[in-house]
């Protein structure tokens, strides 16, 4: 039997390890990760007519969990889900230019289109660059596997690509958006490619461009425990890939 002293020492060690883990989590978060976490936990309020109920809005759920930037794509019977915080951490960065733009936008709430007008009055923004646009758009209008939608507009400034970004934090897609933030885009191609997952079966060199294409194929079955599809004939484990988790 353990003596009282040994029990106390063991509890002390367990507490020390727990504190170390929490401190490591806090210290290791980068500036962009802290910014993403703050954005995802920002309340965008409740509307009487939305479908969020008491606690069903994204911001409410986000406030109750700790974000792990090592999260991977999740598979279940309903589809594939790319964690939006992982996507943002991969695709975005902050620099002196984003700081300058965000200071300009910090005094009021702006939708993406309004934010573009404010910034274009003060700076020379180029919307004719590669994959840039003169109009805002919403990921909701395109097929994607992201856990949360967002409004966006890409533009160039001094040769780099930046994104006006509004995260959807509510329930109904029509409302519940954060005020517009500006991020630097690491790669415009992957910015769009990273919205979705695909699968590649090494046993037959066959590629599937979406969750539903492999799920509809009778040769494969979903294994939620392993988070992959299994080729029934070759027993090959086919895992999802997304540029959102790194490229």
Secondary structure, 3 states (H helix, E strand, C coil): CCCHHHHHHHHHHHHHHHHHHHHHHHHHCCHHHHHHHHHHCCCCCCCCCCCCCCCCCHHHHHHCCCCCCCCCCEEECCEEEECHHHHHHHHEECCHHHHHHHHHHCCCCCCHHHHHHHHHHHCCCECCCCCCCCCCEEHHHCCCCECCCEEEEEEEECCEEEEEEEEECCCCCCCCECCCEEEEECCHHHHHHCCCCEEEECCCCEEECCHHHHHCCCCEEEECCCCEEEECCCCCEECEECHHHCC
